[in-house]
Amino acid sequence: MNASAIILALEQQLACYRKLARLAEAQREHVQQSHVEALLEVLANRQTILDQLAELESVIKPAKARWQEFLGEIEPDSRSNAEHLLAETRRLLEQIMASDRTDALALEQRKLNLGRQIQLASGARQINRTYAAAAYGKPVSRMDISR
């Protein structure tokens, strides 16, 4: 296991999570302002970064599986750097996940509100039809089907 390759992968992983955090902020704005096209673009960008993270994780995973032993095998400066990189990555991941939960709740609330509006509109149409039938009688067909 090459320690410098692991440290480099941890640095790249942190850079990816920083990008994801910025995209999560953009996502929040697009969700709040109902910018669907921009939101879809952000989600596509996030997927690209997630694919990069999966590749990096394949490099880092063996070291994470034996993290304490790995730390014991590297120089003190590298150890401190690796611990910092992993801690910062975890912090950003928690921040991103919290932001995603908030956005999911906002989208769910919007969906429920839209459902209520559709239900109200359907009810109003039925009331209008009932009122029209009561006020004007049954509508007469204007087509002559006797021919």
QUISULDA-V850080 format. One record per residue. N is the residue number from 1. PSI is psi in degrees with one decimal (none if undefined). OMEGA is omega in radians with two decimals (999 if undefined). BURIAL is 1 if it has 16 or more other C-alpha atoms within 10 Angstrom, else 0. Layout:
n=N psi=PSI omega=OMEGA burial=BURIAL
n=N psi=PSI omega=OMEGA burial=BURIAL
This chain:
n=1 psi=119.3 omega=-3.10 burial=0
n=2 psi=112.7 omega=-3.08 burial=0
n=3 psi=-40.5 omega=-3.11 burial=1
n=4 psi=-34.1 omega=3.09 burial=0
n=5 psi=-37.3 omega=3.11 burial=0
n=6 psi=-45.9 omega=3.14 burial=1
n=7 psi=-43.6 omega=3.11 burial=1
n=8 psi=-43.6 omega=3.12 burial=0
n=9 psi=-38.4 omega=3.08 burial=1
n=10 psi=-40.2 omega=3.10 burial=1
n=11 psi=-43.8 omega=3.12 burial=1
n=12 psi=-37.3 omega=3.10 burial=1
n=13 psi=-44.6 omega=3.12 burial=1
n=14 psi=-41.6 omega=3.10 burial=1
n=15 psi=-40.2 omega=3.10 burial=1
n=16 psi=-42.5 omega=3.13 burial=1
n=17 psi=-32.2 omega=3.05 burial=1
n=18 psi=-40.6 omega=3.07 burial=1
n=19 psi=-43.0 omega=3.12 burial=0
n=20 psi=-38.1 omega=3.13 burial=1
n=21 psi=-40.9 omega=3.10 burial=1
n=22 psi=-40.2 omega=3.11 burial=0
n=23 psi=-32.8 omega=3.10 burial=1
n=24 psi=-36.4 omega=3.08 burial=1
n=25 psi=-43.7 omega=3.10 burial=0
n=26 psi=-39.8 omega=3.12 burial=1
n=27 psi=-44.3 omega=-3.13 burial=1
n=28 psi=-44.9 omega=-3.14 burial=1
n=29 psi=-44.2 omega=-3.12 burial=0
n=30 psi=-35.5 omega=3.09 burial=1
n=31 psi=-45.9 omega=-3.11 burial=1
n=32 psi=-34.6 omega=-3.07 burial=0
n=33 psi=5.8 omega=3.11 burial=0
n=34 psi=41.5 omega=3.07 burial=0
n=35 psi=87.7 omega=-3.00 burial=0
n=36 psi=-47.6 omega=-3.10 burial=0
n=37 psi=-44.4 omega=3.14 burial=0
n=38 psi=-37.6 omega=3.10 burial=0
n=39 psi=-42.8 omega=3.12 burial=1
n=40 psi=-37.0 omega=3.10 burial=0
n=41 psi=-42.5 omega=3.10 burial=0
n=42 psi=-43.2 omega=-3.14 burial=1
n=43 psi=-37.2 omega=3.09 burial=1
n=44 psi=-41.8 omega=3.10 burial=0
n=45 psi=-39.1 omega=3.11 burial=0
n=46 psi=-40.5 omega=-3.14 burial=1
n=47 psi=-38.7 omega=3.10 burial=0
n=48 psi=-43.2 omega=3.14 burial=0
n=49 psi=-38.1 omega=3.11 burial=1
n=50 psi=-35.8 omega=3.07 burial=1
n=51 psi=-41.2 omega=3.09 burial=0
n=52 psi=-40.1 omega=3.14 burial=0
n=53 psi=-36.5 omega=3.12 burial=1
n=54 psi=-40.8 omega=3.10 burial=0
n=55 psi=-43.2 omega=3.14 burial=0
n=56 psi=-37.6 omega=-3.13 burial=1
n=57 psi=-33.0 omega=3.11 burial=1
n=58 psi=-28.0 omega=3.09 burial=0
n=59 psi=-39.7 omega=-3.02 burial=1
n=60 psi=-30.4 omega=-3.00 burial=1
n=61 psi=-45.0 omega=3.13 burial=0
n=62 psi=-36.7 omega=3.12 burial=0
n=63 psi=-38.8 omega=3.12 burial=1
n=64 psi=-34.2 omega=-3.12 burial=0
n=65 psi=-27.9 omega=3.13 burial=0
n=66 psi=51.2 omega=-2.97 burial=0
n=67 psi=-48.3 omega=-3.09 burial=0
n=68 psi=-39.7 omega=3.10 burial=0
n=69 psi=-41.2 omega=3.11 burial=0
n=70 psi=-46.3 omega=3.14 burial=1
n=71 psi=-36.2 omega=3.13 burial=1
n=72 psi=-20.7 omega=-3.09 burial=0
n=73 psi=-10.7 omega=-3.05 burial=0
n=74 psi=166.2 omega=-3.13 burial=0
n=75 psi=152.3 omega=-3.13 burial=0
n=76 psi=-40.3 omega=3.12 burial=0
n=77 psi=-43.4 omega=3.12 burial=0
n=78 psi=-36.8 omega=3.11 burial=0
n=79 psi=-48.1 omega=3.13 burial=1
n=80 psi=-42.8 omega=3.13 burial=0
n=81 psi=-45.4 omega=-3.13 burial=0
n=82 psi=-43.3 omega=3.12 burial=1
n=83 psi=-42.1 omega=3.12 burial=0
n=84 psi=-44.8 omega=-3.13 burial=0
n=85 psi=-44.0 omega=-3.14 burial=1
n=86 psi=-41.2 omega=3.13 burial=1
n=87 psi=-43.4 omega=3.13 burial=0
n=88 psi=-38.6 omega=3.09 burial=0
n=89 psi=-45.1 omega=3.12 burial=1
n=90 psi=-42.3 omega=3.13 burial=0
n=91 psi=-46.2 omega=3.14 burial=0
n=92 psi=-38.9 omega=3.11 burial=1
n=93 psi=-43.5 omega=3.09 burial=1
n=94 psi=-42.2 omega=3.13 burial=0
n=95 psi=-45.3 omega=-3.13 burial=0
n=96 psi=-43.3 omega=-3.13 burial=1
n=97 psi=-39.1 omega=3.11 burial=0
n=98 psi=-41.6 omega=3.11 burial=0
n=99 psi=-42.9 omega=3.12 burial=1
n=100 psi=-39.6 omega=3.10 burial=1
n=101 psi=-42.9 omega=3.12 burial=0
n=102 psi=-44.1 omega=3.13 burial=0
n=103 psi=-40.1 omega=3.13 burial=1
n=104 psi=-40.0 omega=3.10 burial=0
n=105 psi=-40.3 omega=3.12 burial=0
n=106 psi=-42.2 omega=3.12 burial=0
n=107 psi=-38.5 omega=3.11 burial=0
n=108 psi=-41.5 omega=3.11 burial=0
n=109 psi=-41.6 omega=3.11 burial=0
n=110 psi=-40.9 omega=3.11 burial=0
n=111 psi=-44.4 omega=3.12 burial=0
n=112 psi=-42.4 omega=3.12 burial=0
n=113 psi=-41.2 omega=3.11 burial=0
n=114 psi=-40.8 omega=3.09 burial=0
n=115 psi=-42.6 omega=3.10 burial=0
n=116 psi=-41.2 omega=3.14 burial=0
n=117 psi=-40.9 omega=3.11 burial=0
n=118 psi=-42.3 omega=3.13 burial=0
n=119 psi=-42.5 omega=3.12 burial=0
n=120 psi=-41.4 omega=3.13 burial=0
n=121 psi=-39.9 omega=3.11 burial=0
n=122 psi=-41.7 omega=3.10 burial=0
n=123 psi=-40.7 omega=3.13 burial=0
n=124 psi=-39.9 omega=3.10 burial=0
n=125 psi=-42.1 omega=3.14 burial=0
n=126 psi=-40.2 omega=3.10 burial=0
n=127 psi=-43.7 omega=3.13 burial=0
n=128 psi=-42.0 omega=3.11 burial=0
n=129 psi=-43.5 omega=3.14 burial=0
n=130 psi=-43.2 omega=3.12 burial=0
n=131 psi=-45.0 omega=-3.13 burial=0
n=132 psi=-41.1 omega=3.14 burial=0
n=133 psi=-40.4 omega=-3.13 burial=0
n=134 psi=-38.7 omega=-3.06 burial=0
n=135 psi=-36.3 omega=-3.00 burial=0
n=136 psi=-2.4 omega=-3.12 burial=0
n=137 psi=-179.9 omega=-3.11 burial=0
n=138 psi=133.0 omega=-3.13 burial=0
n=139 psi=139.3 omega=3.13 burial=0
n=140 psi=136.0 omega=3.13 burial=0
n=141 psi=139.8 omega=-3.13 burial=0
n=142 psi=4.2 omega=3.10 burial=0
n=143 psi=135.4 omega=3.08 burial=0
n=144 psi=105.7 omega=-3.11 burial=0
n=145 psi=5.6 omega=-3.12 burial=0
n=146 psi=-16.1 omega=-3.12 burial=0
n=147 psi=none omega=999 burial=0
